[in-house]
């Protein structure tokens, strides 16, 4: 358990060391430092490190699987899946490791001011980019004229790449005000919104003291995409159900197989969206209620830390969902792991090539001689 050891400190002078870095500008910190027990440090650091490693490897495997598996590349939806994995990768490889350092350092950021502000900017940017990509996935599936995902021509590929870039541009525009200064509820002097948040135990943005902007960010970056995605999935599942009713349950036609494949794809993406909402909705509602004065517990570490960390941990979940729901992703994961082992062993055992040959042998068509022998 964390115990209070000092009173809140207010820094309004230059060259003062606080929270593990030198403050060279007028910044107003109202947080409390902590002294953690050794057991707490070891336990929490181990869990966070495990999540960071698993999440980083999982998101790398997602990107590798889409890049190497032809079946996955053909589906334009997976371009946004890769974009989502890239956003999650920034959290698991940057934000969570910095949080581990904060825990080890007794809730004090060992990073310089600029580095802490950068990490604080990365966290909301990745969350916003993830939500925009989930929304674009739903709109892309809705705009596809055929369940076969026939948008394989050059113009559709350019459109898809443009939307991939747009997701990051729009997300950056939404969180860019965090790099500026705003007057707070307790101080009319403009202060920077990127800081170390001791209540959350991480470099983050000021979601408590600055009025209006947190509500605008949460509504535009989170709740609007949620509404759009929900509307799209309602139409998509209604369309698939209506088409499915016209086909025989035992139909083995190409259309029926494609219809079942589309239905399974929609379920997979919907599961990803639901898990994302379960991870981030409590924190987003807390920010809105805090800004309207309905619920003012975001300064309490016992409340804010679980909410913030639950959203942060979401960056680890998607790789498990894709692997559970899609055989092509599982094959891509296996190839990625074998490629990593080949690199570690200097390709001594040629694991990747052996695995690929076995897969080709399993799925190749039998020769005329083999067919003759089998029939006789």
Secondary structure in CASP SS format (residue, H / E / C, confidence):
PFRMAT SS
TARGET T0000
AUTHOR 0000-0000-0000
METHOD secondary structure of the structure
MODEL  1
X C 1.00
X C 1.00
X E 1.00
X E 1.00
X C 1.00
X C 1.00
X C 1.00
X C 1.00
X C 1.00
X C 1.00
X C 1.00
X C 1.00
X C 1.00
X C 1.00
X C 1.00
X E 1.00
X E 1.00
X E 1.00
X C 1.00
X C 1.00
X E 1.00
X E 1.00
X E 1.00
X C 1.00
X C 1.00
X C 1.00
X C 1.00
X C 1.00
X C 1.00
X C 1.00
X C 1.00
X C 1.00
X C 1.00
X E 1.00
X E 1.00
X C 1.00
X C 1.00
X H 1.00
X H 1.00
X H 1.00
X H 1.00
X H 1.00
X H 1.00
X H 1.00
X H 1.00
X H 1.00
X H 1.00
X H 1.00
X H 1.00
X H 1.00
X H 1.00
X H 1.00
X H 1.00
X H 1.00
X H 1.00
X H 1.00
X H 1.00
X H 1.00
X H 1.00
X H 1.00
X H 1.00
X H 1.00
X H 1.00
X H 1.00
X H 1.00
X H 1.00
X H 1.00
X H 1.00
X C 1.00
X H 1.00
X H 1.00
X H 1.00
X H 1.00
X H 1.00
X C 1.00
X C 1.00
X H 1.00
X H 1.00
X H 1.00
X H 1.00
X H 1.00
X H 1.00
X H 1.00
X H 1.00
X H 1.00
X H 1.00
X H 1.00
X H 1.00
X H 1.00
X H 1.00
X H 1.00
X H 1.00
X H 1.00
X H 1.00
X H 1.00
X H 1.00
X H 1.00
X H 1.00
X H 1.00
X H 1.00
X H 1.00
X H 1.00
X H 1.00
X H 1.00
X C 1.00
X C 1.00
X C 1.00
X C 1.00
X C 1.00
X C 1.00
X C 1.00
X C 1.00
X H 1.00
X H 1.00
X H 1.00
X H 1.00
X H 1.00
X H 1.00
X H 1.00
X H 1.00
X H 1.00
X H 1.00
X H 1.00
X H 1.00
X H 1.00
X H 1.00
X H 1.00
X H 1.00
X H 1.00
X H 1.00
X H 1.00
X H 1.00
X H 1.00
X H 1.00
X H 1.00
X H 1.00
X H 1.00
X H 1.00
X H 1.00
X H 1.00
X H 1.00
X H 1.00
X H 1.00
X C 1.00
X C 1.00
X C 1.00
X C 1.00
X C 1.00
X C 1.00
X C 1.00
X C 1.00
X C 1.00
X C 1.00
X H 1.00
X H 1.00
X H 1.00
X H 1.00
X H 1.00
X H 1.00
X H 1.00
X H 1.00
X H 1.00
X H 1.00
X H 1.00
X H 1.00
X H 1.00
X H 1.00
X H 1.00
X H 1.00
X H 1.00
X H 1.00
X H 1.00
X H 1.00
X H 1.00
X H 1.00
X H 1.00
X H 1.00
X H 1.00
X H 1.00
X C 1.00
X E 1.00
X E 1.00
X E 1.00
X C 1.00
X C 1.00
X C 1.00
X C 1.00
X C 1.00
X C 1.00
X E 1.00
X E 1.00
X E 1.00
X C 1.00
X E 1.00
X E 1.00
X E 1.00
X E 1.00
X C 1.00
X C 1.00
X C 1.00
X C 1.00
X E 1.00
X E 1.00
X E 1.00
X E 1.00
X C 1.00
X C 1.00
X C 1.00
X C 1.00
X C 1.00
X C 1.00
X C 1.00
X H 1.00
X H 1.00
X H 1.00
X H 1.00
X H 1.00
X H 1.00
X H 1.00
X H 1.00
X H 1.00
X H 1.00
X H 1.00
X H 1.00
X H 1.00
X H 1.00
X H 1.00
X H 1.00
X H 1.00
X H 1.00
X H 1.00
X H 1.00
X H 1.00
X H 1.00
X H 1.00
X H 1.00
X H 1.00
X H 1.00
X H 1.00
X H 1.00
X H 1.00
X H 1.00
X H 1.00
X H 1.00
X H 1.00
X C 1.00
X C 1.00
X C 1.00
X C 1.00
X C 1.00
X C 1.00
X C 1.00
X C 1.00
X H 1.00
X H 1.00
X H 1.00
X H 1.00
X H 1.00
X H 1.00
X H 1.00
X H 1.00
X H 1.00
X H 1.00
X H 1.00
X H 1.00
X H 1.00
X H 1.00
X H 1.00
X H 1.00
X H 1.00
X H 1.00
X H 1.00
X H 1.00
X H 1.00
X H 1.00
X H 1.00
X H 1.00
X H 1.00
X H 1.00
X H 1.00
X H 1.00
X H 1.00
X H 1.00
X H 1.00
X H 1.00
X H 1.00
X H 1.00
X H 1.00
X H 1.00
X H 1.00
X H 1.00
X C 1.00
X C 1.00
X C 1.00
X C 1.00
X C 1.00
X C 1.00
X C 1.00
X C 1.00
X C 1.00
X H 1.00
X H 1.00
X H 1.00
X H 1.00
X H 1.00
X H 1.00
X H 1.00
X H 1.00
X H 1.00
X H 1.00
X H 1.00
X H 1.00
X H 1.00
X H 1.00
X H 1.00
X H 1.00
X C 1.00
X H 1.00
X H 1.00
X H 1.00
X H 1.00
X H 1.00
X H 1.00
X H 1.00
X H 1.00
X C 1.00
X H 1.00
X H 1.00
X H 1.00
X H 1.00
X H 1.00
X H 1.00
X H 1.00
X H 1.00
X H 1.00
X H 1.00
X H 1.00
X H 1.00
X H 1.00
X H 1.00
X H 1.00
X H 1.00
X H 1.00
X H 1.00
X C 1.00
X C 1.00
X C 1.00
X C 1.00
X C 1.00
X C 1.00
X H 1.00
X H 1.00
X H 1.00
X H 1.00
X H 1.00
X H 1.00
X H 1.00
X H 1.00
X H 1.00
X H 1.00
X H 1.00
X H 1.00
X H 1.00
X C 1.00
X C 1.00
X C 1.00
X C 1.00
X H 1.00
X H 1.00
X H 1.00
X H 1.00
X H 1.00
X H 1.00
X H 1.00
X H 1.00
X C 1.00
END
